[in-house]
Amino acid sequence: MLEAGHYDELPDFLGSCVDKIKKSYPRFSSLQIAKKLGIPNSTFDRISKCEVQRPSFNYALKIVQEVCGEDNIQSFIKKFYPKMYEDFSNVYPGNKDVPFVAPEAEIYFQDPTTYELMMMATTASGLTREKTIEEFGKRGISILEKLLQDGILKEEDQKISLEGPVNAKQDTVHKLLQNLVKLSYDVDSFGDHMNWLSIQYESVNLEVVLPRLREILIKTNQEIRELMNAPESKGKDIAWAGLIMDSLSRHSNLNTRDKGVIQ
C-alpha cells in the first residue's frame, strides 16, 4: 500500500497513486479513469506527470481515496494539507478523524434514488427492511437489495447500516444538499410546518463579509451538531439542516486557501 509518509513531495506521491490506479484498471484509458474519479482529464494528465505542484484538495483526495486505506488518507491530509487538517478540527469539531466514506459508496449519497436510504443507514438507528417498505415500497427494497449485494451496506441483527459517521468529498456534500432541497423540502408547508428556507444577499465588501459569515456558520454548525447528538434528542426520525454561503464573484481574491470537504 502506498504511504504518504514515504514521500517528501506531493506531486511524487500523487503521481505514484495515479500509476497504481492505472494498473488497477488496465483496460481503462486515462480519460476513462479521469471521468470515473470526477477529475478533468487535462488536470488528471498533469497530475500523473507530476506537473501540478499543489492540486486542489478535492482532486487530490479523490486520487488518494482510490488507492489508500483510511489511516493513510488521514496521514496524507496531515502531511500535505496540514492547514486543511487544522480546519477540519476548527470548522467541524468532532469530525476531524472521522473516516471518509469509500468512493464506491459515496456515489449513492449523490444519487437522487438512493440518497435517503444512505442517510438512514448512516444514522444511529440505522435502517430496517420494515422501514424501507414503509417509506419506499417495493422500489426501496429492490434498491436496498442491490446495495447489500454490492457490499455498500451490511445487515446484522436485522439492522442495515453503513459504518458511520462518515466524511464525504465536497462534490458529494454539494449534490446531497441539492437533492435534499429539491426532493425533501416541503415548500407547501412553509409557515405551517417546522421547516425553514431563507436566502440573504447584498452588494458587499467580500473581505469584510465572507470571513464573518464563515464564522457565523461554523458556530451554527457546531450548535446543530450538539443538538442532534444530545441524549434527549435521540429518536428514529431523521431531521436535516444545511448551511451554505459563497459569493457571485467568479474570481474572488479571498480564494487563496485549499478548498476541502467534509460532511
Stockholm file with secondary structure:
# STOCKHOLM 1.0

chainA/1-263         MLEAGHYDELPDFLGSCVDKIKKSYPRFSSLQIAKKLGIPNSTFDRISKCEVQRPSFNYALKIVQEVCGEDNIQSFIKKFYPKMYEDFSNVYPGNKDVPFVAPEAEIYFQDPTTYELMMMATTASGLTREKTIEEFGKRGISILEKLLQDGILKEEDQKISLEGPVNAKQDTVHKLLQNLVKLSYDVDSFGDHMNWLSIQYESVNLEVVLPRLREILIKTNQEIRELMNAPESKGKDIAWAGLIMDSLSRHSNLNTRDKGVIQ
#=GR chainA/1-263 SS CCCGGGCSSHHHHHHHHHHHHHHHCTTCCHHHHHHHHTCCHHHHHHHHTTCCSSCCHHHHHHHHHHHCCHHHHHHHHHHHCHHHHHHHHHHSTTCTTCCBCCHHHHHHHHCTTTHHHHHHHTSSSCBCHHHHHHHHHHHHHHHHHHHHHTTSSEEETTEEECCSSCBCCHHHHHHHHHHHHHHHCCGGGTTTSSCCCCCCCCCCCHHHHHHHHHHHHHHHHHHHHHHHHSGGGCCSSCCCCCCCCCCSCSSCTTTTSCCCCCC
#=GC SS_cons         CCCGGGCSSHHHHHHHHHHHHHHHCTTCCHHHHHHHHTCCHHHHHHHHTTCCSSCCHHHHHHHHHHHCCHHHHHHHHHHHCHHHHHHHHHHSTTCTTCCBCCHHHHHHHHCTTTHHHHHHHTSSSCBCHHHHHHHHHHHHHHHHHHHHHTTSSEEETTEEECCSSCBCCHHHHHHHHHHHHHHHCCGGGTTTSSCCCCCCCCCCCHHHHHHHHHHHHHHHHHHHHHHHHSGGGCCSSCCCCCCCCCCSCSSCTTTTSCCCCCC
//
